[in-house]
Structures are given as structure tokens and as C-alpha cells.
């Protein structure tokens, strides 16, 4: 409900009448009435009305004769903060709005005729109380055609000319050259239908879509049909996806190429999607993840069957592991996107074989990925170099019968058996949380049997030891690829030979030394020594390694039990060692530097 009050003295002027005074408009939703000066003139039967309230000016003029009279409206420099109370009535979360509005319109001769107007918004800015929506220096201009018949219809044709917009985690910096925005809007039951939506940022992003929106619903978007989406990388990523990628921890992702897509969403979520990729390159150097020359077409449907598709790439890296070129074949049936046939991917002289792979994009909970894979003939020396490990020798092979991914957790079902150092290594309970996110976390249990100690110690350069090593690493947990907890036990119970350098290395680990046998000065006369048993354990908790050996005797524990002459026995005296200190001792031993024991 609105009330308008105006008064002025009527004065004759030549062939016209003039009236100048003050007007007051009270709108029910506004806290305060709006006052403005006005001038009205009547000349030859035509009325001209001008309202002035600095800096705004509104002009309403009558054009044409009595038979074809029409009204023209012109509004200039209207501050949007004058409308804040009115806007809060329909948008209660609005805390601030600024900018200027200009309108040119020709009012229709009847209520059923369409209203046509040109508008422009300059330096539009706003904030909401929750901080989730904001804009700064936005410029919009366009044409509106409004048909007042039942149901009413609005047709918009316009451009966005620069500025910034924040909506949730999405931040967009619009191009200054102008981005086309066209759409039609009409009511549909208790919702609003957006049709013929066109968003065109030339050379960056083009969208054609339609949607059904119900603002009163908890989930306002009832339907969305993306008929066509064309994105050119990296421009589209930089302008539209930078903030979302940063929130997900992928701010340093580099990209190039072209992506074309279409999709349908309904009340149940995504119903179908299709994408075509042309020459797409992705690279995240910090994580060692990337792909080059990604190309192909994929289509997925929640129900029914979609046409088969394929994806191929020229090369890829996963956590710095180089993968060769491959081509994958896919099909979609009742919500599952499935690898159609076994795919062999070259990896470091061997291969990573995808035996099967099933993706379930709409799984709200449970498994979104199931896979089975195998490693065949991977060169361990090249693998260790790629991962920054000490240089191992031999070949790596093994099978992962079941791999699952759900809720950002990658989980191995069953065990992974590997043949390394002429022995076996079995990994069970392997799980990786946030594999591509911030602070990835890995947990596993590892058991190894009959590893050749001469190969193992030669790899790590800590001194030579012969014999066979068995043991375990239980409850292993890595955060951001750094160990934070485990319980490990290494033991060689059948004896062998140990070099003088290895003696020093093991002594440094436990903060101890030679407890029995000949004096240290005599040890220098010998290169190797016989041992009967070797054992070392560590339980890492709260950055402290709780040490143990073969057996304990009060404040000390046995690490190496000698055999033969010269007879040695290595004991440890520190039952608790700071993890970082222990790592530094091992590094010093491997580099040939004599460790310092405090």
C-alpha cells in the first residue's frame, strides 16, 4: 500500500500551465517517506512531470495526440540505497546496497500491452548479513519486455560490464568488455521458470540453459537443464572456478584446452551428463598430479543406458609416478559408469593394469568407486627415484583385487602382495583419506617375510648386514605423507654377518653401544662380525619413538646378539627417542657422519 501527497500553486505561462511544489510518497515497506520537489507543466493538452531529489531525477512526459497518446518515463542517477528498505522486504538478509539506477521506458497504452524499458546499473554493490552473498562495482545494462497478462512474462536482453560477485564459495570477476545475459522469466505454479537462458563471455565461457526455481523451498533449484556449456581453459578456470578450487586446496592447478558439456538436474540431483574434452592439460605440481592431451567423449545417465564413450591421454602423473599413453572405453547403465574392457597403462618399464573400474556419481553414501588393478614388471629403481626414495633394485608386481572410494576415502579391500628384496611384503587395511585434497592421510598394516638384508642395507647405505629380515609395521598412519603413528618390529633370527658401519648405525638408533665382548679399539681391526639374532622395535606416538629390542634388562635392551669371535653385543639405553632426532641419526649414519648421542 502506497500513499502520495503533493501540493503546489498553479500558475499560467504563455500557452501552458505550470505547477511547482513538494511531493511525499510513503511506501508500506519503507521506514521513511520519500520527499522530492516536482514541476508539472501542461501545454497543448500534454502533461510533463519532473521530480527532483538530488542526485536523482524522474521525468514523465506525454507524447502524441489524444488519439495516439503515449507516456515516456526517464529516470536518472537513482541511488539504490534509497530502495534498501523496500528491497529488504523481499530479501531480509540484505545488509547493504549501493549503486545507481537509470531507466528509459515507454509506458503501454493499456494494461495488457507489453512494457518495454532500457535500464542500467552502475557500481552496484551489496552485502548480506551472513557474508555469503556480495557484489562490488558491478555494471549491468539491458532491455526488459514485460507482458502483464496472466501469466505475466519477462524477457531480458543485456550485458554485464565488469565488477565482482560472490555467492557462497563462488567468486566471479566479470570481464570489462561485456558478457551477454539473456533470459525469459515467467511464473509456474509456486515457482519461477527461467527459459532461453544465454550467458556468453566471448572466448571464455558460453552457457545455454533453463531452470525451475522455487525460492521458498529448502532446495530452491527444482530443475536445471544445461543444453550447452563450452569452457575454454585456463581462462574459464581463472575467471569462474579459482575460488572454488582454492577452497578445495587446488589453487595452483594449471589447465588448458576446451571442454563442452551438457547436463540435467532434477529434485533427485543430477539425472544425466555428457562431456567432450579436446586437448585438455591439467597439472598440479605441488601434488605431482597431472595429465596431458586428455581427449574424448563420455555420457552418463542415472537410469537407462547411454551411448558408449572413450577417454584417451598422451601422458599422466599420479603423485609423481609417470603414466604412459592410454585409451579407455566406457559405458553407462542405470547410474554406473563402467570401464568396458581391461586397460593397460605403461608405468616405469612395466604397466598398471585396470582390470575393472565402476563409478557411481550419484551415490549419496557408500561406494562411489570400485576398482580392481594390478602392477606388472614395474622397475623398482625407477619407482624409488620418482618417489624420492632410496634406490631399490628389482621388479615390482602385485594385484589389488578390490579398491573402493567413498566420502573422500580410498580403501583397499583384501591385501596387496609385493615381491621385493627377494622376499615378500603384504599390505593390508590400506586406506587413503583425501587422496587429492588437503593433508591426505594414509593408514595400513604391513608384514614382510624373508627380505634379503644384504640387498636392503645396500639400498639404504647404512652398512652391510647379511641374513633374512622379517617383521611388521602395524597401525601405520601418515598425514601429508609424514609418519605420525605406527608400531614396527624388525628381526633377523637366523643370524648372519654385520659390518662395522652397520654396528655404528644400530648403536646410534638406540643411543647405546657395545655392551660386551672386546673393547671398541679392538673392533677397528675387524670389518665384519657374526651375529646370532638382530631385533629392533619402535612404537611411534605423539612424536616419540618408544624403543625395544630382542629382550630387555632394566634400563637397557638388546639390539644385536653376537655369535663367534670377535663377539659383540649391541644394546640400547634410550627407551624413548624424539622421532625427529631418530630420523636425523639415521640420515647421519647413511651419510657416513658419526652420529652424536646425547
MOURDA-V836113 format. One record per residue. OMEGA is omega in degrees with one decimal (NA if undefined). BURIAL is # if it has 24 or more other C-alpha atoms within 12 Angstrom, else .. D_CENTER is the distance of its C-alpha to the mean C-alpha in Angstrom with 2 decimals. Layout:
omega = [OMEGA;OMEGA]
burial = [BURIAL;BURIAL]
d_center = [D_CENTER;D_CENTER]
This chain:
omega = [-178.7;177.7;178.6;176.7;179.2;175.2;-179.9;173.8;179.8;-175.7;176.4;177.2;-179.9;-178.4;-176.3;174.9;-177.9;179.8;-179.5;-178.1;-178.1;177.6;177.8;179.3;176.2;177.2;-173.8;-176.4;-175.9;-179.0;-177.0;174.6;178.6;178.8;-179.7;171.4;-179.7;174.4;178.8;176.6;177.5;-175.9;-179.0;175.7;-179.8;-175.7;173.8;-176.9;179.2;176.7;-177.8;169.7;-170.0;5.8;-172.3;176.0;178.5;179.1;176.8;-175.6;178.7;-178.6;176.0;180.0;-176.5;-176.8;-177.8;-177.3;176.1;-176.9;176.8;-178.7;178.3;-179.7;-178.9;169.7;176.1;177.5;-176.9;179.1;173.1;-177.9;-172.2;179.4;179.3;-178.9;180.0;178.0;178.2;178.9;-174.1;-177.0;-177.0;178.8;-177.8;173.0;179.6;-178.0;-179.3;-178.7;172.9;-177.0;168.1;-176.2;170.6;-175.3;-177.4;-179.4;179.6;-178.1;-177.9;179.9;-179.0;174.3;179.4;179.5;170.6;-179.4;170.7;175.0;-179.0;176.8;177.8;175.3;177.5;175.1;172.0;-175.2;-179.8;178.3;-177.6;-179.9;179.8;175.8;178.7;173.1;176.8;174.4;178.4;176.7;-180.0;179.8;177.1;170.8;-176.9;176.2;-173.3;178.6;179.7;-4.7;178.8;179.5;178.8;177.9;-177.3;172.6;-175.9;-177.9;170.9;-173.4;176.3;-178.8;-177.3;179.7;175.3;175.7;-174.2;178.2;-177.6;175.3;-178.1;171.8;-173.4;179.3;179.1;-174.8;176.9;178.9;-176.1;175.2;178.6;173.6;170.7;-177.4;178.3;178.2;177.0;-173.2;-178.6;-177.0;-179.9;-178.9;170.2;-179.5;179.6;179.0;176.2;174.9;-173.3;171.5;-167.5;177.7;-177.8;-175.7;176.3;-176.8;171.0;-170.9;171.4;-175.6;172.4;-173.5;176.6;-173.7;-177.0;-178.5;173.6;173.7;-170.6;-175.4;179.5;-179.8;172.2;177.0;174.3;-178.0;-179.6;174.1;179.0;-179.0;177.4;-178.4;9.5;-172.9;-179.1;177.5;-176.9;-174.7;-171.3;-172.3;-175.1;-177.3;-179.9;178.0;178.8;178.2;179.1;179.2;-178.0;-176.6;-176.7;178.5;175.4;-175.4;170.4;178.5;-174.8;-179.9;174.9;-174.7;169.4;-176.4;174.9;177.0;174.1;-177.5;179.1;-178.9;-178.7;-178.1;178.1;179.0;176.2;-178.8;172.1;-179.1;-179.6;175.3;-176.8;172.9;176.0;-178.6;174.0;-171.0;-177.4;179.3;-176.4;-178.2;179.2;177.6;-179.3;175.7;179.7;-176.8;177.3;-179.0;176.1;174.3;-178.5;176.8;-179.5;176.3;179.0;-175.1;177.6;176.5;179.3;180.0;179.9;173.7;178.4;175.8;-179.3;177.3;179.7;173.3;176.1;-175.4;175.9;176.2;-177.0;176.7;-179.3;-178.7;179.3;176.3;-178.5;178.1;-173.6;168.8;-177.9;177.6;176.3;171.9;179.8;173.3;-167.0;173.3;-172.9;-177.3;179.8;-177.1;179.6;-177.7;179.9;180.0;170.2;178.1;177.5;-178.3;166.9;-175.6;173.6;-179.7;175.4;-179.9;179.3;176.8;178.5;-172.7;-173.9;179.6;179.8;176.2;-177.0;-168.4;173.4;179.3;171.9;-175.4;169.6;-176.0;-179.9;172.7;-177.3;171.3;179.8;-178.8;-176.0;179.1;178.8;178.9;-178.9;177.2;-179.5;-178.1;-179.7;178.8;167.8;-172.8;175.3;175.3;176.0;-179.0;-179.4;176.5;179.4;-177.1;172.6;-174.1;-175.9;177.6;-177.5;177.7;177.3;175.6;178.6;179.6;177.3;-171.6;176.9;177.3;-174.5;-176.1;174.7;-178.7;-179.4;175.9;-177.5;177.1;177.7;176.6;-179.2;177.5;-176.5;179.9;177.7;177.9;-177.6;177.5;-179.3;178.8;-178.1;-175.9;-179.2;-178.2;-179.2;178.7;176.1;-176.8;-178.5;173.8;-177.4;168.7;-176.4;173.6;179.7;-175.4;168.4;173.8;178.8;-176.1;179.0;176.1;-176.5;-178.0;175.1;178.5;-174.9;175.0;177.9;-174.9;-174.6;173.7;173.7;-178.5;-178.4;-174.1;173.6;178.6;-176.2;167.6;-176.2;177.1;177.7;176.5;175.8;173.4;-173.6;175.5;175.2;-177.5;175.5;178.3;170.5;171.9;-172.8;174.6;177.2;-179.3;174.2;-169.7;-178.7;174.9;-179.2;179.3;-179.4;-177.7;179.7;178.9;177.2;175.7;179.3;-179.4;-178.3;178.2;-178.1;-178.3;-178.1;179.3;-177.0;-179.0;-178.3;-177.1;-177.8;180.0;-175.1;-177.3;-176.9;-179.6;179.3;-179.1;-176.6;-179.6;-174.6;178.1;-178.7;-179.3;175.0;174.6;179.3;-179.4;176.7;179.2;-179.3;179.3;178.3;170.8;-176.4;179.7;179.8;175.9;177.2;178.6;177.4;-168.9;173.0;-179.8;179.9;178.5;-176.5;178.2;-178.4;-175.5;-178.2;-179.1;-176.5;176.5;179.6;175.8;-174.3;177.5;178.8;-179.7;-7.6;-175.0;178.1;171.5;-178.3;-179.4;175.1;-178.7;-179.5;-179.8;177.8;-178.4;175.3;-174.5;-179.2;177.7;179.6;179.2;179.3;177.2;179.8;177.8;179.9;179.1;-179.2;-179.7;179.4;178.6;-180.0;-178.5;177.8;-179.6;177.9;NA]
burial = [.;.;.;.;.;.;.;.;.;.;.;.;.;.;.;.;.;#;#;#;#;.;#;.;.;.;.;.;.;.;.;.;.;#;.;#;#;#;#;#;#;#;.;.;.;#;#;#;#;#;#;#;#;.;.;#;#;#;#;#;#;#;.;.;.;.;.;.;.;.;#;#;#;#;#;#;#;#;#;#;.;#;#;#;#;#;#;.;.;.;.;.;.;#;.;#;#;#;#;#;#;#;#;#;#;#;#;.;.;.;.;.;.;.;#;#;#;#;#;#;#;#;#;#;#;#;#;.;.;.;.;.;#;#;#;#;#;#;#;#;#;#;#;#;#;#;#;.;.;.;.;.;#;#;#;#;#;#;#;#;#;#;#;#;#;#;.;.;.;#;#;#;#;#;#;.;.;#;#;#;#;#;#;#;#;#;.;.;.;.;.;#;#;#;#;#;#;#;#;#;#;.;.;#;#;#;#;#;#;#;#;#;#;.;.;.;.;.;.;.;#;#;#;#;#;#;#;#;#;#;#;#;#;#;#;#;#;#;#;#;#;#;#;.;#;.;.;.;.;#;.;#;#;#;#;#;#;#;#;#;#;#;#;#;#;.;.;.;.;#;#;#;#;#;#;#;#;#;#;#;#;#;#;#;.;.;#;#;#;#;#;#;#;#;#;#;#;#;#;#;#;#;.;.;.;#;.;#;#;#;#;#;#;#;#;#;#;#;#;#;#;#;#;#;#;#;#;#;#;#;#;#;#;.;#;#;#;#;#;.;.;.;#;#;#;#;#;#;#;#;#;#;#;#;#;#;#;#;#;#;#;#;.;.;.;.;#;#;#;#;#;#;#;#;#;#;#;#;#;#;#;#;#;.;.;.;.;.;.;.;.;#;#;#;#;#;#;#;#;#;#;#;#;#;#;#;.;#;#;#;#;#;.;.;#;#;#;#;#;#;#;#;#;#;#;#;#;#;#;#;#;#;#;.;#;#;#;.;.;#;#;#;#;#;#;#;#;#;#;#;#;#;#;#;#;#;#;.;#;#;#;#;#;#;#;#;#;#;#;#;#;#;#;#;#;#;#;#;.;.;.;.;#;#;#;#;#;#;#;#;#;#;#;.;#;#;#;#;#;#;#;#;#;#;#;#;#;#;#;#;#;#;#;#;.;.;.;.;.;.;.;.;#;.;.;.;.;#;#;#;#;#;#;#;#;#;#;#;#;#;.;.;.;#;#;#;#;#;#;#;.;.;.;.;.;#;#;#;#;#;#;#;#;.;.;#;#;#;#;#;#;#;#;#;#;#;#;#;#;.;.;#;.;.;#;#;.;#;#;#;.;.;.;.;#;.;#;.]
d_center = [48.36;49.31;52.58;53.92;56.96;58.65;62.13;63.89;67.44;68.26;70.03;71.61;70.70;72.76;71.67;68.79;67.96;65.55;64.00;61.86;60.56;57.72;55.42;53.34;50.56;49.27;46.21;45.78;42.08;42.81;44.04;46.50;48.63;48.16;51.26;52.05;55.10;56.19;58.76;60.09;62.54;64.46;66.02;67.78;66.15;62.59;60.51;58.17;56.16;54.18;52.21;51.34;49.29;48.07;45.79;45.49;48.06;48.55;51.18;52.49;55.20;57.36;57.89;60.44;63.63;64.25;63.82;60.44;59.15;55.45;53.45;51.01;48.56;47.11;44.81;43.87;41.80;41.08;38.93;36.16;36.63;39.99;38.18;35.92;38.08;38.22;34.46;33.81;36.02;33.43;30.32;31.20;27.92;28.81;29.92;30.62;31.17;32.77;33.70;36.61;37.47;40.02;41.42;44.12;45.37;48.40;49.19;50.25;53.93;53.17;50.54;49.78;49.22;45.70;44.65;43.31;41.84;40.01;37.73;35.74;33.49;33.35;31.21;29.65;27.84;27.05;25.37;25.06;26.15;22.83;21.08;18.51;20.30;21.84;23.20;25.14;27.70;26.87;29.62;30.33;33.46;34.72;37.29;37.60;40.00;40.63;42.93;44.41;45.81;44.68;41.86;40.83;38.46;36.58;35.72;33.57;33.47;31.97;29.74;27.18;28.38;25.98;24.49;21.20;19.65;17.27;16.47;14.38;11.04;11.97;14.13;16.33;19.07;21.58;23.84;27.39;29.01;28.41;26.04;27.88;27.34;29.78;30.04;32.66;32.63;35.04;35.50;35.24;36.70;34.63;31.68;31.10;30.60;28.73;30.03;30.17;27.03;26.57;23.99;24.71;23.32;25.58;24.14;20.51;19.70;22.17;21.86;24.68;24.30;26.08;25.26;27.15;26.28;28.07;27.42;29.36;27.26;24.73;22.35;23.75;22.32;24.83;24.42;22.34;23.53;21.62;24.55;23.03;19.88;20.21;17.60;18.72;16.39;15.79;17.41;15.35;12.05;13.87;15.52;13.21;9.48;9.73;9.38;6.36;4.54;6.91;6.42;3.34;5.92;5.69;8.50;10.96;9.86;13.17;14.02;17.22;18.91;19.32;17.68;19.93;19.04;20.68;19.97;21.79;20.83;23.49;24.14;22.93;19.49;18.70;22.04;21.57;19.42;20.38;18.92;20.71;19.31;21.68;21.47;17.69;16.78;13.42;13.64;11.84;15.14;14.28;13.03;15.57;13.46;14.53;16.52;19.39;21.36;19.23;21.40;22.65;22.51;21.19;22.22;21.53;23.53;23.52;27.28;29.68;29.24;27.43;28.76;27.80;25.28;24.34;21.70;22.88;21.79;23.90;22.19;19.04;18.04;16.41;16.55;19.27;21.26;22.55;22.70;25.25;25.47;25.27;25.56;24.36;26.03;24.54;25.96;24.92;27.20;26.87;23.11;22.65;21.46;23.62;24.45;27.99;29.46;29.09;27.24;28.18;25.82;27.67;26.71;28.91;32.24;31.40;28.89;25.97;27.24;25.09;27.79;25.82;22.32;21.64;18.46;18.65;15.85;17.64;18.41;18.00;18.93;20.30;19.47;16.86;17.78;21.24;22.46;25.47;25.71;28.22;28.70;31.95;33.78;30.96;32.62;32.10;33.09;30.45;27.80;28.75;28.73;25.22;23.97;26.22;28.57;32.35;33.83;34.59;36.99;37.33;35.20;32.37;32.39;31.24;29.83;27.03;28.55;25.73;22.00;19.94;16.31;15.73;13.72;11.43;14.84;16.42;20.16;23.22;26.19;29.51;30.06;29.35;32.71;32.90;36.04;36.00;38.90;41.42;40.22;37.60;34.33;32.86;29.33;28.85;26.45;23.49;20.16;16.78;14.32;10.58;11.55;8.38;7.10;9.34;13.02;13.32;16.62;19.28;22.53;25.51;29.29;31.11;34.80;36.78;40.39;42.99;40.92;43.29;43.40;44.90;41.89;39.44;41.20;41.75;38.04;37.26;40.45;41.61;45.14;46.64;47.01;48.37;48.18;45.64;42.71;41.23;39.02;35.68;32.47;31.73;28.90;26.88;23.68;21.42;18.72;16.73;19.39;22.24;24.86;25.34;27.70;29.94;33.56;35.03;38.56;40.00;43.63;46.20;49.26;51.45;52.05;52.09;52.43;50.46;50.70;51.61;48.22;46.49;48.88;47.71;44.02;44.50;46.73;44.10;41.51;43.81;45.42;48.78;51.23;54.36;56.04;58.96;60.87;62.07;61.34;58.35;60.76;62.05;58.56;58.33;61.04;58.86;55.77;54.73;55.61;55.78;53.78;54.15;50.86;47.54;44.96;42.02;39.63;36.87;35.04;32.12;31.47;30.38;30.44;34.06;35.43;38.35;40.58;43.10;45.28;47.93;49.88;50.38;53.51;53.12;50.98;50.44;49.09;49.97;47.49;49.94;53.33;55.75;58.21;61.31;62.55;61.39;59.74;56.60;54.56;51.26;50.37;47.57;48.30;44.90;43.41;40.38;38.57;35.60;32.78;32.15;35.92;36.16;33.53;35.47;38.70;37.39;36.15;39.57;41.38;39.47;40.27;43.92;44.04;46.10;43.89;45.07;45.64;45.96]
